[in-house]
Amino acid sequence: MSWLTEYVRPKLRSLLQRDIPDNLWTNCESCSQMLLIRDLERNLKICPHCGHHMRALGHERLAWTFDDGQYTTIELPKMPTDPLGFRDSKRYTDRLKAARTKSELDEAMLVAHGTIGGNPAVIAVMAFEFLAGTMGAALGEAFLAACQLAVLQKAPLIIFTASGGARMQEGIVSLMQMPRTTIGVQMLREAKLPYIVVFTNPTTGGVSASFAMLGDIHIAEPNALIAFAGPRVIRDTVREELPEGFQRSEYLREHGMVDIVAKRAELPDLLKRLISLLGSNKPQENDNASETGQKEKFQK
């Protein structure tokens, strides 16, 4: 028996076993089908079985949207890392360090510029992989930097939102980013530049209650959760059953809070058309000049 167990059995196991990497397969969050990660990434992280849109990384969003995947990220302003000296089960500084190591990002927002359909554009992407895309002082400053860059380049600003809301470790400092980010939106409006918001799953809390709901055009990916408070919290508060699909993209489109629900593969072409239609300030200036000329001609 020792010969069989100590020699034959290990040999058989070595012949039959195959080394399969742990990161080769994943499961769809919606239908639970097994998916090959390589094929899933080729399909823009959309389940081929049920069409569920999985979460995408910040750099993936930028590569999918800009022409030929070419873009330039900007260095974002540095902010105090722990304004309140906050600590719960861990120090806030330790949580930030772990998030930066895991995501390879400095904060929960990326800002880049490039072209979309040949037109200059600025894109800000909220990275859910960094502390669930929560909004703190650094994210608020990053959004303002994106607005300033758009004004400087006279380009539209497109933002992909994905957030769990305000970052509790920064307390009132985090909540103050709600009015601060609206200043950036006002800068865009004064410069007459398009501001397009693309909601992804999920967009909640203080983000949805501030700059995310102030776009000129609101686009959403299918079945994305867009809300201030989650459905469970609202149900427990009002003590009533909520409508089916409440707070999802399709429901919000039917009730006028979202303009377009678009699949991920359709977004680049849709954004190209919108940017071309909305245009820049130059046509408006030409129109004003021609209108002035016609008035002078009429007065003569």
Sequence and secondary structure as in RCSB ss.txt:
>XXXX:A:sequence
MSWLTEYVRPKLRSLLQRDIPDNLWTNCESCSQMLLIRDLERNLKICPHCGHHMRALGHERLAWTFDDGQYTTIE
LPKMPTDPLGFRDSKRYTDRLKAARTKSELDEAMLVAHGTIGGNPAVIAVMAFEFLAGTMGAALGEAFLAACQLA
VLQKAPLIIFTASGGARMQEGIVSLMQMPRTTIGVQMLREAKLPYIVVFTNPTTGGVSASFAMLGDIHIAEPNAL
IAFAGPRVIRDTVREELPEGFQRSEYLREHGMVDIVAKRAELPDLLKRLISLLGSNKPQENDNASETGQKEKFQK
>XXXX:A:secstr
 HHIIIIIHHHHHHHH     TTSEEE TTT  EEEHHHHHHTTTB TTT  B    HHHHHHHHSGGG EEE  
     S TT  BSSSBHHHHHHHHHHHH  SSSEEEEEEEETTEEEEEEEE TTTGGG B HHHHHHHHHHHHHH
HHHT  EEEEEEE  B GGGHHHHHTHHHHHHHHHHHHHHTT  EEEEEEEEE HHHHTTGGG  SEEEE TT B
B SS HHHHHHHHTS   TTTTBHHHHHHTTS SEE  GGGHHHHHHHHHHHH  HHHHHHHHHHHHHHHHHHH 
